[in-house]
Amino acid sequence: MSHYEHHVFFCCNQRKNGEACCNDHGAQELRDYAKGRVKALGLSGEGKTRINQAGCLDRCELGPVMVVYPEEVWYTYVDKSDIDEIVEEHLKNGKVVDRLRI
């Protein structure tokens, strides 16, 4: 059994050479927002959901990106409303958000 029901990794990589990266699209801020939402909804902790920051997930051209395990579902997102939808539908209700899936 996994320690978490869902383990979510947000790419928060910041490249210094001018190449595209997820953090150019507010990834760190939206990761922090997702972490707060999960906590506020009582979805965080052992046996529930863990939100983590990751380095480069090597999908920069599709960024910003996040991946939800164990389902291995990759998402892109634009703003807090996208994060709210992923948290509510996928993390809370177990339904993949197809419109944001990559």
Helices and strands as residue ranges (DSSP letters): E 6-11, G 22-25, H 27-40, E 49-54, G 60-62, E 65-69, E 73-76, H 80-85, I 86-92, G 98-100
